[in-house]
């Protein structure tokens, strides 16, 4: 019998053996518990737990403080609608907490306060040494004011505490030039308001626009003050509002000029005619004139009245320097007339005008 039980147990799987062992343990525990109860006649508590002594609760001290209900930008005047009272543990409270609305009502905050932040004196109030307009001027700067309007002052969105760039716009008859005059200039006040407080509307919203700005005051080094005043007389000054975190503090100097479409075109002058230098004429040596003695014979009928030798002799005698008459008045050979008279010379022809000479009259007849 026992051997059959052992063989039967050997055929069981490990999981089945574990379940069987658990059932046996439970039955054994129940049998022991029942036996002990019958022997003592009362319930036996197995593993009794001793009751712990009551703990004393720690009392946490709290305090009512002023907490921001909404985000409050810097330089904003606090209204009661922006705040709420809240009980907070004293151990968690920072130094200088505000505990009453009346302490901060209509006060301009120094830095930005986020919703849920506890209002403190350091966040709300400025140092006493920095109060007043003079305390806002840097030690190395001077305050200077210029005239502005809604256009030149970025529609009134530039408020005290912001940094701006100043542009100079110069106008001429037919062109306009704009250049960057000064950069990163602190704006101290607008329309004599140095607080720069944001305006809270009826719904609790805030706006930083300043309507109808007329005067803007800047903090500049003395040399830049002179530059700004001179430029304001030369042209119109425009403000460029800088972002809270600009990519670059300063930019390169820039200038832009635009011409009017009605600008007259310049008259083009005609190009001058190039002057050709005169070529100097070389001085040639004078060539002496050699008289040419022409030789010819004078024949009348079948008789030789004057030979070529006599003609050359007459011409050479007329060209000699001893002759008082010029070469133009030298003797010419005798020319026979129609009646055969050949006794006159060329000197007679040159002694008087041909029109009145007897020879001319004789030739005419």
C-alpha positions as CSV (number, residue, x, y, z in Angstrom):
1,X,0.0,0.0,0.0
2,X,2.7,2.4,0.9
3,X,4.6,1.4,-2.2
4,X,1.7,2.3,-4.3
5,X,1.4,5.7,-2.7
6,X,5.1,6.4,-3.4
7,X,4.8,5.3,-7.0
8,X,1.7,7.5,-7.4
9,X,3.6,10.5,-6.0
10,X,6.6,9.8,-8.4
11,X,4.2,10.1,-11.3
12,X,3.0,13.6,-10.3
13,X,4.5,16.8,-11.8
14,X,6.5,19.3,-9.7
15,X,3.7,21.8,-9.8
16,X,1.2,19.2,-8.6
17,X,3.5,18.2,-5.8
18,X,3.8,21.8,-4.7
19,X,0.0,22.2,-4.6
20,X,-0.3,18.9,-2.6
21,X,2.3,20.1,-0.1
22,X,0.4,23.3,0.4
23,X,-2.8,21.6,1.0
24,X,-1.1,19.3,3.5
25,X,0.4,22.2,5.4
26,X,-3.0,23.9,5.7
27,X,-4.6,20.8,7.0
28,X,-1.8,20.3,9.5
29,X,-2.1,23.9,10.7
30,X,-5.9,23.6,11.1
31,X,-5.5,20.3,13.0
32,X,-3.0,21.8,15.4
33,X,-5.1,24.9,15.9
34,X,-8.2,22.8,16.7
35,X,-6.3,20.6,19.1
36,X,-4.9,23.5,21.1
37,X,-8.3,25.2,21.3
38,X,-9.9,22.1,22.7
39,X,-7.1,21.8,25.3
40,X,-7.3,25.4,26.6
41,X,-11.0,26.0,26.1
42,X,-10.4,29.6,24.7
43,X,-9.2,31.2,21.5
44,X,-5.5,31.4,21.1
45,X,-4.1,34.4,19.2
46,X,-1.2,33.5,17.0
47,X,1.5,36.2,16.6
48,X,-0.2,38.9,18.6
49,X,0.8,42.5,17.6
50,X,1.4,44.9,20.6
51,X,-0.5,48.2,20.1
52,X,1.7,51.1,19.3
53,X,1.6,54.2,21.5
54,X,-0.4,57.2,20.0
55,X,1.8,59.6,18.0
56,X,1.8,63.3,18.9
57,X,0.8,65.4,15.8
58,X,3.3,68.2,14.9
59,X,1.6,71.6,14.8
60,X,2.6,73.5,11.5
61,X,2.6,77.2,11.9
62,X,1.2,79.1,8.9
63,X,0.9,82.8,8.0
64,X,-1.4,84.7,5.6
65,X,0.7,86.4,2.9
66,X,0.0,88.3,-0.4
67,X,0.4,86.1,-3.5
68,X,0.2,87.1,-7.1
69,X,-2.9,85.8,-8.8
70,X,-1.7,86.6,-12.4
71,X,1.6,87.5,-14.1
72,X,2.6,91.0,-13.2
73,X,5.1,92.6,-15.7
74,X,7.9,94.8,-14.4
75,X,7.1,98.5,-14.0
76,X,3.4,97.7,-13.5
77,X,1.3,99.4,-10.9
78,X,-0.3,96.7,-8.7
79,X,-4.1,96.5,-8.4
80,X,-6.0,94.5,-5.8
81,X,-7.5,92.3,-8.6
82,X,-4.0,91.0,-9.3
83,X,-3.4,89.6,-5.8
84,X,-4.8,87.1,-3.4
85,X,-4.2,86.1,0.3
86,X,-2.9,82.6,0.9
87,X,-1.9,80.6,4.1
88,X,1.6,79.2,3.8
89,X,3.9,77.6,6.3
90,X,6.2,80.0,8.0
91,X,9.2,77.8,7.3
92,X,8.6,78.2,3.5
93,X,8.2,82.0,3.5
94,X,11.1,84.2,2.2
95,X,12.3,87.2,4.0
96,X,10.3,90.5,3.7
97,X,6.9,89.0,2.7
98,X,3.9,91.3,2.2
99,X,1.0,90.6,4.4
100,X,-1.6,93.2,3.4
101,X,-3.1,94.5,0.1
102,X,-2.8,98.0,1.3
103,X,1.0,97.8,1.5
104,X,1.4,97.3,-2.2
105,X,-1.8,98.7,-3.7
106,X,-1.0,101.1,-6.6
107,X,2.7,100.5,-6.2
108,X,5.0,99.9,-9.2
109,X,6.8,96.6,-9.0
110,X,10.5,96.6,-9.6
111,X,10.8,93.2,-11.4
112,X,8.4,90.8,-13.1
113,X,6.3,88.7,-10.8
114,X,4.7,85.4,-11.9
115,X,1.4,83.9,-10.8
116,X,1.8,82.1,-7.5
117,X,4.9,84.1,-6.4
118,X,4.9,85.5,-2.9
119,X,5.3,89.3,-3.0
120,X,8.3,90.6,-1.1
121,X,9.7,94.0,-0.4
122,X,12.7,93.3,-2.6
123,X,10.5,92.6,-5.6
124,X,8.1,95.4,-5.2
125,X,10.0,98.4,-3.8
126,X,13.2,100.0,-5.2
127,X,16.1,101.1,-3.1
128,X,15.7,104.5,-1.4
129,X,19.0,105.7,-2.9
130,X,17.6,105.1,-6.5
131,X,14.4,107.0,-6.0
132,X,13.7,110.1,-8.0
133,X,14.7,111.1,-11.6
134,X,18.3,111.9,-10.7
135,X,18.8,108.4,-9.4
136,X,17.9,106.9,-12.8
137,X,20.7,108.7,-14.6
138,X,23.9,106.7,-14.9
139,X,27.0,108.3,-13.4
140,X,28.8,108.8,-16.8
141,X,25.7,110.1,-18.6
142,X,23.5,113.2,-18.9
143,X,19.8,113.6,-19.5
144,X,18.7,115.3,-22.7
145,X,15.2,115.7,-24.2
146,X,13.9,116.0,-27.8
147,X,10.5,116.5,-29.4
148,X,8.8,113.3,-30.6
149,X,5.3,112.3,-31.8
150,X,3.4,109.0,-32.2
151,X,5.3,108.1,-35.4
152,X,8.8,108.9,-34.3
153,X,8.3,107.3,-30.9
154,X,7.2,103.9,-32.2
155,X,3.5,104.7,-31.7
156,X,4.0,105.3,-28.0
157,X,5.2,101.8,-27.2
158,X,8.6,102.9,-26.1
159,X,8.4,103.5,-22.4
160,X,10.9,104.5,-19.7
161,X,13.5,101.8,-19.0
162,X,13.5,100.6,-22.6
163,X,16.6,100.8,-24.9
164,X,16.2,102.4,-28.3
165,X,18.2,103.3,-31.4
166,X,18.0,106.8,-32.8
167,X,17.9,107.5,-36.6
168,X,18.5,110.8,-38.4
169,X,16.3,111.6,-41.4
170,X,17.6,114.5,-43.6
171,X,15.5,115.9,-46.5
172,X,16.8,117.9,-49.5
173,X,15.0,119.2,-52.6
174,X,14.9,115.9,-54.4
175,X,16.2,113.2,-52.0
176,X,16.0,111.9,-48.4
177,X,18.9,110.3,-46.5
178,X,18.5,108.2,-43.3
179,X,21.4,107.0,-41.2
180,X,21.9,105.4,-37.7
181,X,22.8,108.2,-35.3
182,X,23.0,106.5,-31.9
183,X,22.5,102.9,-30.6
184,X,21.4,101.2,-27.4
185,X,20.2,104.5,-25.8
186,X,18.4,104.3,-22.4
187,X,15.0,106.0,-22.4
188,X,14.5,107.8,-19.1
189,X,11.0,109.3,-19.5
190,X,8.2,110.1,-21.9
191,X,6.0,113.1,-21.4
192,X,7.8,113.7,-18.0
193,X,6.7,110.3,-16.8
194,X,9.7,108.3,-15.6
195,X,7.8,105.4,-14.0
196,X,7.0,103.6,-17.3
197,X,4.2,101.8,-15.5
198,X,1.9,99.6,-17.5
199,X,-1.7,100.7,-17.7
200,X,-4.3,98.3,-16.2
201,X,-7.6,98.2,-17.9
202,X,-11.0,97.3,-16.5
203,X,-10.6,93.6,-17.4
204,X,-7.3,93.3,-15.5
205,X,-5.2,93.4,-18.7
206,X,-2.1,95.6,-19.0
207,X,-0.8,97.8,-21.8
208,X,2.4,99.7,-22.1
209,X,1.4,102.2,-24.8
210,X,1.8,105.9,-24.1
211,X,-0.7,108.0,-26.0
212,X,0.3,111.2,-27.7
213,X,4.0,111.3,-26.7
214,X,5.5,114.7,-27.2
215,X,8.8,114.7,-25.2
216,X,11.4,111.9,-24.8
217,X,14.3,112.1,-22.4
218,X,17.4,110.0,-22.9
219,X,20.6,109.2,-20.9
220,X,23.7,109.9,-23.0
221,X,27.4,110.6,-22.6
222,X,28.2,114.3,-23.0
223,X,29.7,113.9,-26.4
224,X,26.6,112.0,-27.7
225,X,24.4,114.8,-26.2
226,X,26.0,117.3,-28.5
227,X,25.6,115.0,-31.4
228,X,21.9,114.4,-30.7
229,X,21.1,118.1,-30.3
230,X,22.9,119.1,-33.5
231,X,21.2,116.3,-35.4
232,X,17.8,117.4,-34.1
233,X,18.3,120.8,-35.8
234,X,19.5,119.2,-39.0
235,X,16.7,116.8,-39.6
236,X,14.0,114.6,-37.9
237,X,14.9,112.0,-35.2
238,X,13.2,108.6,-35.2
239,X,13.3,106.0,-32.4
240,X,13.7,102.2,-33.1
241,X,12.6,100.1,-30.1
242,X,15.0,97.3,-29.3
243,X,13.9,93.8,-28.2
244,X,14.3,92.5,-24.7
245,X,17.2,90.2,-25.8
246,X,18.7,91.6,-29.1
247,X,20.9,89.3,-31.1
248,X,23.5,92.0,-31.4
249,X,24.1,95.0,-29.1
250,X,25.4,97.2,-31.9
251,X,25.1,97.0,-35.7
252,X,27.3,98.4,-38.3
253,X,26.8,102.0,-39.4
254,X,24.2,102.2,-42.1
255,X,23.0,104.9,-44.5
256,X,20.3,104.9,-47.2
257,X,19.4,107.7,-49.7
258,X,16.4,107.7,-52.0
259,X,16.0,110.1,-54.9
260,X,12.7,111.6,-55.9
261,X,11.2,110.6,-59.3
262,X,10.9,114.3,-60.1
263,X,14.6,114.9,-59.7
264,X,15.9,116.8,-62.8
265,X,18.5,115.0,-64.8
266,X,21.8,116.8,-65.1
267,X,22.5,118.6,-68.4
268,X,25.3,116.8,-70.3
269,X,27.8,119.3,-71.5
270,X,29.2,118.7,-75.1
271,X,32.6,117.2,-75.2
272,X,35.2,119.7,-76.2
273,X,36.7,119.4,-79.7
274,X,40.2,118.1,-79.5
275,X,42.8,120.6,-80.5
276,X,45.2,119.3,-83.0
277,X,48.6,120.9,-82.6
278,X,50.0,122.7,-85.6
279,X,52.9,121.0,-87.3
280,X,55.8,123.4,-87.5
281,X,57.0,124.1,-91.0
282,X,60.7,123.4,-91.3
283,X,62.8,126.3,-92.4
284,X,64.1,125.4,-95.7
285,X,67.2,127.0,-97.1
286,X,66.6,129.6,-99.7
287,X,67.6,128.6,-103.1
288,X,69.0,131.4,-105.2
289,X,67.1,132.1,-108.4
290,X,69.1,131.6,-111.4
291,X,67.9,133.6,-114.4
292,X,67.2,131.6,-117.4
293,X,68.5,133.2,-120.6
294,X,66.2,132.2,-123.4
295,X,67.7,132.2,-126.9
296,X,65.5,132.7,-129.9
297,X,65.9,134.3,-133.4
298,X,63.8,137.0,-134.8
299,X,63.0,136.6,-138.5
300,X,61.2,139.1,-140.6
301,X,60.2,137.7,-143.9
302,X,63.2,135.9,-145.3
303,X,65.7,138.0,-143.4
304,X,67.2,137.4,-139.9
305,X,66.7,140.6,-138.1
306,X,68.1,139.5,-134.6
307,X,70.0,136.4,-133.7
308,X,69.8,134.3,-130.6
309,X,73.2,135.5,-129.4
310,X,72.0,139.1,-129.4
311,X,68.9,138.2,-127.5
312,X,70.9,136.4,-124.7
313,X,73.3,139.4,-124.5
314,X,70.4,141.8,-124.0
315,X,68.9,139.6,-121.3
316,X,72.2,139.2,-119.4
317,X,72.8,142.9,-119.5
318,X,69.4,143.5,-118.0
319,X,70.0,141.1,-115.1
320,X,73.4,142.5,-114.0
321,X,73.4,144.2,-110.5
322,X,74.8,147.4,-112.0
323,X,71.5,148.1,-113.7
324,X,69.5,150.6,-111.6
325,X,66.2,149.2,-112.8
326,X,64.7,146.1,-111.3
327,X,64.5,142.8,-113.2
328,X,60.9,143.6,-113.9
329,X,61.9,146.7,-115.9
330,X,64.7,145.1,-117.8
331,X,65.0,145.7,-121.6
332,X,63.1,143.4,-123.9
333,X,64.1,142.5,-127.4
334,X,62.8,144.7,-130.2
335,X,59.6,143.6,-131.8
336,X,59.1,144.8,-135.4
337,X,55.9,146.7,-136.2
338,X,53.6,146.3,-139.1
339,X,55.4,149.1,-141.0
340,X,58.8,147.5,-140.5
341,X,60.1,149.9,-137.8
342,X,62.1,147.9,-135.2
343,X,64.0,150.7,-133.5
344,X,62.2,150.7,-130.1
345,X,63.1,148.6,-127.0
346,X,61.2,147.1,-124.1
347,X,62.5,149.8,-121.8
348,X,60.3,152.3,-123.7
349,X,57.3,150.1,-123.1
350,X,57.9,150.1,-119.3
351,X,58.5,153.8,-119.0
352,X,54.8,154.6,-119.3
353,X,51.5,152.8,-119.1
354,X,50.8,150.7,-122.2
355,X,47.4,152.3,-122.6
356,X,48.9,155.8,-123.2
357,X,52.1,154.9,-125.0
358,X,52.6,155.7,-128.7
359,X,53.5,152.1,-129.3
360,X,50.1,151.0,-127.9
361,X,48.4,153.6,-129.9
362,X,50.4,152.6,-133.0
363,X,49.6,148.9,-132.4
364,X,45.9,149.8,-131.9
365,X,45.9,151.5,-135.3
